[in-house]
Amino acid sequence: MIIDALDQTWQAWARLGEELSDEQWARPTRLPSWTVKDVYTHVSPFPSATKAGIEATSPDAPVSHDDAAGLLAFMQRPGGIADQSAELLKESATARSQSAPARELVAQFSTLAPQAIAELREADLERTVHYGGFAVVPAREALRIFVMEGVVHYFDIAAALEREMPGPMAGEALKVTVDLLAETADPVAFIDAATGRTDTAVLPVMR
């Protein structure tokens, strides 16, 4: 169940934040010019955004993307939203990282995330929600992206701290992430590459 996968993901982020030393918060990651705290800061708004989305009325607009894979593929087009927003996202995360106390970032996962999860368990996941100000998707599909973001960026920090992977993301959270990334690739090209029938590059499917 997608809610269980999201709960697993955010619980791992809560435990991670509670364990980090000052030196570990400042450690560089495999993302150029991003520290551990920068990455943690980038992911920290997801619980509050989820809670706000649950409590908001559904948008009076048609669905723009039926599933998370279609939305990711749209965002990752050359010169598209991912390219256009990459530097802004980095600057925003860095600025907030420098000003926000670590305890406030961790509280997003230790305090706010459980509230959001509880509300999700009572919510209609087929209702539509805004995504990023440019898309309208079923709530369930937005949550799939939130899980993927949580797993991918957890690995960024785990690599910096030399922690075992997948670690606490093993199981449903990892499966949701792998499935979504595979679905985002061109299906025929992915099958041919996965079965050794072509040398054409299929990955990466996102930056």
C-alpha positions as CSV (number, residue, x, y, z in Angstrom):
1,M,0.0,0.0,0.0
2,I,1.4,3.4,-1.0
3,I,0.6,4.9,2.4
4,D,2.6,2.2,4.2
5,A,5.5,2.8,1.8
6,L,5.4,6.6,2.5
7,D,5.2,6.0,6.2
8,Q,8.2,3.7,6.0
9,T,10.1,6.3,4.1
10,W,9.4,9.2,6.4
11,Q,10.1,7.2,9.5
12,A,13.5,6.5,8.1
13,W,14.1,10.2,7.6
14,A,13.0,10.9,11.1
15,R,15.5,8.4,12.6
16,L,18.2,9.6,10.3
17,G,17.8,13.2,11.3
18,E,17.8,12.3,15.0
19,E,21.1,10.4,14.6
20,L,23.2,13.0,12.7
21,S,26.1,14.8,14.4
22,D,27.1,18.3,13.5
23,E,30.0,17.0,11.4
24,Q,27.6,14.6,9.5
25,W,25.1,17.4,8.8
26,A,27.9,19.4,7.1
27,R,29.4,16.5,5.1
28,P,29.4,16.8,1.3
29,T,27.2,14.4,-0.7
30,R,27.5,13.0,-4.2
31,L,25.3,15.8,-5.4
32,P,27.8,18.6,-6.4
33,S,27.8,21.4,-3.8
34,W,25.0,19.8,-1.7
35,T,25.7,19.0,1.9
36,V,23.8,16.4,3.9
37,K,21.8,19.2,5.5
38,D,21.0,20.7,2.1
39,V,19.6,17.4,0.9
40,Y,17.7,16.9,4.1
41,T,16.3,20.4,3.8
42,H,15.2,19.8,0.2
43,V,13.1,16.7,1.2
44,S,11.8,18.2,4.5
45,P,8.8,20.1,3.0
46,F,7.1,16.9,1.7
47,P,5.1,16.1,4.9
48,S,3.7,19.6,5.2
49,A,2.9,19.7,1.4
50,T,1.1,16.4,1.7
51,K,-0.9,17.5,4.7
52,A,-1.9,20.7,2.9
53,G,-2.9,18.8,-0.2
54,I,-5.1,16.4,1.8
55,E,-6.9,19.3,3.5
56,A,-7.3,21.4,0.4
57,T,-10.3,21.0,-1.9
58,S,-9.7,19.2,-5.2
59,P,-8.7,21.5,-8.0
60,D,-11.4,22.6,-10.4
61,A,-9.3,21.5,-13.4
62,P,-8.9,18.3,-15.4
63,V,-6.3,15.7,-14.7
64,S,-3.1,16.7,-16.6
65,H,-1.3,13.3,-16.0
66,D,-3.0,10.0,-15.2
67,D,0.0,8.5,-13.4
68,A,3.3,9.4,-11.7
69,A,5.4,8.0,-14.5
70,G,3.8,10.2,-17.1
71,L,4.3,13.3,-14.9
72,L,7.9,12.5,-14.3
73,A,8.5,11.9,-18.0
74,F,6.9,15.3,-18.8
75,M,9.1,17.0,-16.1
76,Q,12.3,15.4,-17.3
77,R,12.0,16.4,-21.0
78,P,15.1,18.2,-22.3
79,G,14.7,21.8,-21.5
80,G,11.6,21.1,-19.4
81,I,10.6,21.8,-15.9
82,A,13.4,19.7,-14.2
83,D,16.0,21.6,-16.2
84,Q,14.5,25.0,-15.7
85,S,14.0,24.5,-11.9
86,A,17.2,22.7,-11.0
87,E,19.2,25.7,-10.0
88,L,16.3,27.4,-8.2
89,L,15.7,24.2,-6.1
90,K,19.3,24.1,-5.2
91,E,19.5,27.7,-4.2
92,S,16.3,27.4,-2.2
93,A,17.5,24.3,-0.3
94,T,20.8,25.9,0.4
95,A,19.3,29.1,1.7
96,R,16.9,27.3,4.0
97,S,19.6,24.9,5.1
98,Q,21.7,27.8,6.3
99,S,18.9,29.4,8.3
100,A,16.8,26.5,9.6
101,P,17.8,24.7,12.8
102,A,18.3,21.0,12.3
103,R,15.7,20.2,14.9
104,E,13.0,22.0,12.9
105,L,13.9,20.0,9.8
106,V,13.7,16.7,11.7
107,A,10.4,17.7,13.3
108,Q,8.8,17.6,9.8
109,F,9.3,13.9,9.8
110,S,9.1,13.1,13.5
111,T,6.1,15.2,14.3
112,L,4.3,16.4,11.2
113,A,4.7,13.3,9.0
114,P,2.8,11.0,11.4
115,Q,-0.1,13.5,11.3
116,A,-0.1,13.5,7.5
117,I,0.0,9.7,7.4
118,A,-3.0,9.4,9.7
119,E,-5.0,11.8,7.5
120,L,-4.0,9.9,4.4
121,R,-5.4,6.7,5.9
122,E,-8.8,8.4,6.0
123,A,-8.5,10.2,2.6
124,D,-9.7,9.3,-0.8
125,L,-6.5,8.7,-2.8
126,E,-8.3,8.8,-6.1
127,R,-9.2,12.5,-5.6
128,T,-7.1,15.0,-7.6
129,V,-4.5,17.3,-6.2
130,H,-2.3,20.1,-7.5
131,Y,1.4,19.1,-8.1
132,G,4.1,21.7,-8.2
133,G,1.7,24.4,-9.5
134,F,1.7,23.0,-13.0
135,A,0.0,19.6,-12.9
136,V,-3.2,17.9,-11.6
137,V,-2.9,14.3,-10.7
138,P,-4.6,11.6,-8.6
139,A,-3.4,11.9,-5.0
140,R,-2.1,8.3,-5.1
141,E,0.2,9.2,-7.9
142,A,1.6,12.2,-6.1
143,L,2.4,10.0,-3.2
144,R,4.4,7.6,-5.4
145,I,6.6,10.5,-6.4
146,F,7.1,11.5,-2.7
147,V,8.2,7.9,-1.9
148,M,10.6,7.9,-4.8
149,E,12.1,11.3,-3.8
150,G,12.5,10.1,-0.2
151,V,14.3,6.9,-1.2
152,V,16.6,8.5,-3.9
153,H,17.7,11.3,-1.6
154,Y,18.0,9.0,1.4
155,F,20.6,7.1,-0.7
156,D,22.4,10.4,-1.4
157,I,22.9,10.9,2.3
158,A,23.6,7.2,3.0
159,A,26.4,7.3,0.4
160,A,27.9,10.4,2.1
161,L,27.8,8.7,5.5
162,E,28.9,5.3,4.2
163,R,25.8,3.7,5.4
164,E,24.4,0.4,4.0
165,M,21.9,0.7,1.2
166,P,19.0,0.1,0.9
167,G,19.0,-0.1,4.7
168,P,15.6,1.0,6.1
169,M,14.3,1.6,2.6
170,A,14.3,-2.1,1.8
171,G,10.9,-3.6,1.1
172,E,7.8,-1.6,-0.1
173,A,9.5,1.8,-0.3
174,L,12.3,0.4,-2.5
175,K,9.8,-1.5,-4.7
176,V,7.6,1.6,-5.3
177,T,10.8,3.5,-6.3
178,V,12.1,0.9,-8.7
179,D,8.7,0.4,-10.3
180,L,8.1,4.1,-10.8
181,L,11.6,4.7,-12.4
182,A,11.1,1.7,-14.7
183,E,7.7,2.9,-15.7
184,T,9.1,6.3,-16.6
185,A,11.5,4.9,-19.2
186,D,10.3,4.2,-22.7
187,P,8.9,0.7,-22.3
188,V,10.2,-0.9,-25.5
189,A,13.6,0.6,-25.1
190,F,13.7,-0.4,-21.4
191,I,12.8,-4.0,-22.2
192,D,15.4,-4.3,-25.0
193,A,18.1,-2.8,-22.7
194,A,17.2,-4.9,-19.7
195,T,17.3,-8.1,-21.8
196,G,20.6,-7.2,-23.5
197,R,19.1,-6.6,-27.0
198,T,20.4,-3.1,-27.5
199,D,23.3,-0.9,-26.4
200,T,21.2,2.2,-26.7
201,A,21.2,4.3,-23.5
202,V,17.8,4.2,-21.7
203,L,18.9,5.6,-18.3
204,P,18.8,8.0,-16.6
205,V,15.1,8.8,-16.7
206,M,15.5,11.7,-14.3
207,R,18.2,14.2,-13.2
